[in-house]
């Protein structure tokens, strides 16, 4: 009989706690009236705070393999989980005003969000192909349901259907690649796979399996040419769900890429590096160029996401400690920027008015100069304008590429970033130089306005003082 030591259960206390609280909120919400539904929201936020405390308290800065090598507890996982809690908490906070104004303030949104976050936590700490897949599917199924959250909306249902079909296709690709890898190495353990491959020559079946894994990852990240679902889902989903999809899951996706590519098939770096170069260049080109033609802000941010995925892949393909650290720094700061940008859409929206068109931001500076400034900081950061954190994130990724003598690739990234700056600056021009067409005051809750203000200021402060976060990323990358 195999007995698992109790100490191993202590190391997965954050996951156990989040699962228990999610089930509790699910049951409790059934007995709450609409007026009492705030209890579900506050319990959800309390869950995130306590999960962060538990995660930080059990992290001793050491790497431990648990449950027969299927789960890993390491500093990188702890840092990524804390940022996932933070960004998820922001998404829930920004969402409350939107959901309340439209009569959609239901416990299901927060329960599904917590289940999705649990899937992200499993992905972050996965040390087996099976665990990676289980975490990914838990996240994906939650997201499919969240996109269709407003059941009476035809665009939501259409977006959910597209997301489900293409997501299932991506999962199939990833699973096929994993099965090939398992067939060739005889194990699902990521560490054992890496050991086995380090003693083998690269073979055609091995490269074939790696190709399917890269394709599956590219689908999930939304990299070109597997990006078709991103604009449709971003535009069709309710804005709070778009906010959730576009922020925290990106951090978990980075962890999945690290576990699958860097840690398991790292010895095949020469093979997957070439594939990532193609995906990165296409994502930078298509994302930035097509975004220029968009008039819908959510759709524009979707193509912006695709271009940022290109930058993320640049850091990953470097295959060095500096490249991985830069990619981790990039994705954490991008998640904060995306949360703020979608939060601004929620701030301007009200019942019957979505504020998701670029024209809806006309004259924002005349209506509210402070929030126009917050949006300006967020857009400048996404464009990579100093002194915002987006500039330093792009610079650190480019530095990692230049160190590999891939100067042409860094040049391509800079070229398309300059092109991409146009659509961010166009929004700033609309806010500051066009006359407002909407004179409605920004009547929102205090916590939403406070969190959005803090979000914008953090983006600016991280740009002025990026050293601490960058040092943390460098320290925890294995």
N, C-alpha and C positions, 0 to 999 in steps of 0.2 A: 504494500500500500504506500503510495507516495503522499507525503505530508508537506505542505507548504508552510514554512516558518511564519509565525505571527508578525515578525519584523517586516516581512515583505508586504503584508497588508497595510502596515503603517505608511509605506512609501506611496501607496495609491489612495491615501485618504482623500486627497482633493477630488479624485474621480468618484469615489464612493459617496462623498458628501454632496457633490453636485447632483449625482443620480438620485440620492435619497430626497434632497430638497425639491428636485423637479417633480418627482412622483407625489410628494406632499402637496406642492402647489397645484398640481393637476387635480388631485382629489378635493382639496380645499376649495378650489375655484368653482366646483360644481355647486357648492352650497352658498355661494356669495351672490348677493343681489348686485345690480349694476352700480348702485351707489357705494357698495363696499368693495368694488373691484380694485381699488387702489391698494388693498392689502396684498393682492397677488404681485402688483408692481413692486411694492417696497420689499416684500419677501424675496423677490428676484434679485433686486439690488443688494440686499443683505447677503444673499447666497454668494454673489460675486466677491463681496468684500471679505467674507470669512474664507472663501476658497483661496483668495490671494494670501491671506494670513497663514493658512495651513501650508500652502505651497512654499512660501518663504521660510517657514519655521522648520520644515523637514528637509530643506535643501542644505546639505553640508558641503557643497562644492565638490562632491565626489561623484564618480560614475559607477552605478550599480546595475547589474543585470538581474531581473526578477522574473519569477514565474517561468522558469526553464528557458530563459533567454528571449521571451516574447515581449518583454516590457523593459524599457531602459529609463533610469532616473539619472539625469545628468544636468549640469548647470545650464546648458543651452535650452533644454526643455523647460526648466523652471523659469528662465527669463521670458521665453516665448509665451508660456502660459500666463504669466502676469500681464503681459501686454495684451493678450487675447481677452482677459477679464476686463482690462481697462477700456479697450475699444468696444467690446460688447456692451459694457455698462453705458458708454456714451451713446451707442445705437439705441438702447432701450430708453434712455433719458430723452433723446431727441424725438423718439417715436411717440411718446405718450401724448404730447399735444396734438399731433396729427391724428392719431387713432381716436382720441376723445372727441375732437371736432367733427368726426365723420361717423360717430356711433359704432366704431370698430374696436373700441377699447375692451378687449376680451382676453381672458387668461391664456387662451390657446397661443396667441402670438408669443408670449413670454415663455410658455412651456416648450414650444417648438424651438425658440431661440436657445433655450438652455440645453435641449437635446442636441441641437446643432453644435453648441459650444462643447458639449461632452465629446462629440465626435472629433472636434478639433483637438481636444486634450489627448485623446487616444492616438490620433495621428502624430502629434508632437512627440509622444513617448513610445512610439512603436519601434520594436526591434525585431519584427518578424513580418514577412510579406503578408501573412494572414491578418496580423494586427493592423497594419497599414490599411488593408482593404476594408476591414470592419469599421475602423474610424472614418474612413472616407465615405462609406455607404451610409453610416449614421448621420453624417453631416449632409450628404446629398439628399437623402430622403426628407430630412427636415426642411431643407431649402425648397424642394419641389412643393411641399405643402404650404410653405410660407408665401411663395409666389402666388399661389391660388387662394390666398387668405381671404381676399374679398370675392366671395363666390358669385356675387351678383354682377361682377364686372367682366364683360367679354374679353377686353385686352388682357386682364390678369389670367383668365383661364387659358387663353391662347398662348401667352408667354409660358405658363406652367407646363402646357403640353409640349411645346418646343424644347423647353429646358429638360423635361423628363426624357424625351426621346433621344436627344443628343447626349444627355448625361449618361443614359444607359449604354449608348454606343461607346462613349469614352471609357466607361467602367469595363466594358467587354474587352476593349483594346488593352487596357492596363492588366486585366486579369489574364489575358492570353500571354502577354509578355512575362508575367509572373510565373505562369505555369511552365513556360519554356525554361525559364531560369531554374525553377524547381526540378524539372526533368533533367537538366544538365548537371546540377550540383547535388541533388538528392537532399536538400534541406531548405527550410523556410526561414531559418535564422539568418539575419542580415550579416552578423559577424562571421558566421561559418561560411556564408556565400562569399564574402570578401576574401577569407583565407583560402578557400578552394580556388577562386579565380586568380588569386595572386600566384598560384603555382601552375597555372595553365596558360597555354598560348591562346590568343584570340582566334576563335573559329567562326565559321559562317553561321551555324545555329545560334551561337552566343550573341553575335552581333544582331541577328534576326530578333532574338528576344529583347535585346536592349532597344532596338528600334520601336517595338511595340510599347515598351515602357515609356520611352520618350514621347511617343504619340499620345498615349494616355495622359501623361502629365501636361502636354501642350493643350489638349482638349480642356482639362480641368482649369488650367491657368487662363485659357482664352487667348493663346498665342496664335498668330497667323501661320498657316491657313486653317486653323481649327477654331476660329474666333466667331463663327457665324451666330452663335447663340447669344453672345454678350450684348450687342446693342438692343436686340429684340427683348431680351429678358429685363435689362435695365430699364427700358422705356415702358414695358408692359406691366411690370410689377408695381405694387404700391410703393411710394417713395421710402417709407421706413424699411421695407424689405430690400429695396435696392441699396439703401444705406448699409444694411446688415451684410448683404452679399458682397458688396464692394469694399468692405473694410477687414473685419477680423478673419474671415476665411483665407485671405491672402497670406496672413502670417502662418496659418496652418499649412497652406500649400507650400510655403518656403520650407517648412520642416519636412514635409513629405519628399520634396526634391532632394533635400540633404540626406535623408535616410535611404532613399532609393538609388540616387545617382552617386553622391559623394561617398557614402559609407558602404554600399553593397557592391556596386559595379565601378568603384573608383579606379580599379586597375585598367578598365576599358576607357579611360578618360579620352584617349586620342580618338576613339570611335564616336563617343557621344558629343565631344566638343564640336566636331564639324556640323552635326545636326543642330546643335544649339545656336551656332553661328548663323545658320540659315534662318532658323525661327526668330532669332533676335533681330536680324536685319529686316526681315519681312514685317515683323510686328512694329518696329520703329517707323518703317516707311508707310505701311497701310494705316496704322493707328493715327499718326500725325497728319497725313495728307487727307484722309477721309473725314477726320474730325472738323476740318476747315469748312466742309460743306454742310455741317449740321446746324439746324436752327433750334432743335430741341436740346435743352441743357443736359438732361439725363442721358440722351443718346451721345452728346458730345463727350460727356464724362466717361461713357462706356468706351469710346474709341481712345480717349486719353488713358484709360486703364490698360488697353491693349499696348499702347506705346510704353507705358511704365513696365509692363511685363517684359518688354524687350530689354529694358535697362536691367531688370532683375536677372534675366538670362545672361546678360553680359558678365555680371559678377559671378554667376554660377559656373559659366563655361571656362573662366580663368583657371578653376581647379586648384587654386592656392588658398592658403589661410587668409591672406589679405582680400582675395576675391570673395570668399564666403562671408567674411566679416562685413565687407562693403554691401553685399547683397542683403544681409540680415539688417543692417542699419537702414538700407533703402526701403525694405518692405515694412519695417516698423513705422518709419516716418511717413511712408505713403498711406498706411492704414489710418494714421491720425489725420492726414490731409484729406483723404476721401471722406472720413466721418464728418469733418468740418464742412466740406463742400456740400454734401447732401443735407447736412443739418441746416445750412443756409436756405436750401430749397424749402425745407419744412418750415423754417422761420417765416418765410414770405407767403406761404400757402395758407389757405383757410378753407372752410367748408364750401365746396362748389368751385374752388379756384386752386389749381395745382401748382402754379408758379414754376412750371418746369420748362418754359420756353425762355430763350435768351432775352427776348423782348420784354419778358415780365420783370427783368431787372433794370429796366430803363429808369434813370433818374433816382436810383436808390440813394445816392449821396445826398440828394435834396430831402429825401424822406427820413433818412437816418444815417448821418455821416459815420457813426461808430461802426455799424455793421457793414457799411460799404468798405470801410478800412479793413475789417476782419476778412471780408471776401477778397479784397485786393491782396492781402498777405497770403491767403490760401492759393489764389491763382498764380501769384508770383512764385510761390514755393513749388507748385506743380510745374511751372515753366522752367524752374531752375535759376531764378534771378537772385543774386545776392542781396541782402545778407540772410535770406530765409534758409531753412534747413534743406529744402529741395536742391539748392545749389551745391551744398556740401555733399549730399547723398550722391548726386550725379558725378561730382568731382572724384569722390572716393572710388566709385565704380570704374570711371575712366582711367584713374591712376593704376588700378589693378590690371586693366587691359594693356595699358602702355608698358607696364613692367614686363609683359610677355612679348614685347616687340610687335604687338598687333595694332600698330599705330593707325593703319588704314581703317580698322574697325572702330577705333575711337573717333576718327574723323567722320565716319558715316553717322555715328551716334550724335555727334555735335551738330552735323548738318541738319539732320531731321529734328533735333531739339530746337534749332533756330526756326525751322518751318513751323514746328508745333507751337512756338511762343505766340504765333499770330492769333490763334483762336482763344487763348487765355487773355491776351491783351484786348481782343475785340470785346470780350465781356466787360473788361474794366472800362473801356471806352463807353459802352452802353450805360454803365452805372454812373459815370462821372460827367459825361458830355451830352447825354440825351435828356430830353425833358420827360418827367414821369407821366405815365398814362394812368397810374393808379394812386389815388390819394388816401387809400385806407391806411390807418395807423398799424404798426406792427404790434398787435395786441397778443402777446404770448405770455406763457408762464415765466416767472423770474428764474427758475432753475435752468430753463432752456437758454435764456439770454445769458445767464452767468456762465454756463458750460461752453456755449459757443465762443464767448469772449475769451475764456481761459484757453480753449482749443486754439484759437488764432494766436494768442500770445505765446503759447508753448511752441508753436511752429516757428515763431520769430526768435524766441530765446534759444531753442535748439540750434538755430542757424548761427546765432552769435556765439554760443558756447557748446559746440558739438562734441567736445573732447570726452566728456564723461560717458555719454551713450556709446560713442565709437569705441572707447576703451573697454566698456562692458561687453560689446559685441566681439571684440578681438579676444577678450579673456575667455569667453564661454564657448567659442567655436572649437570643436575637438581637433 
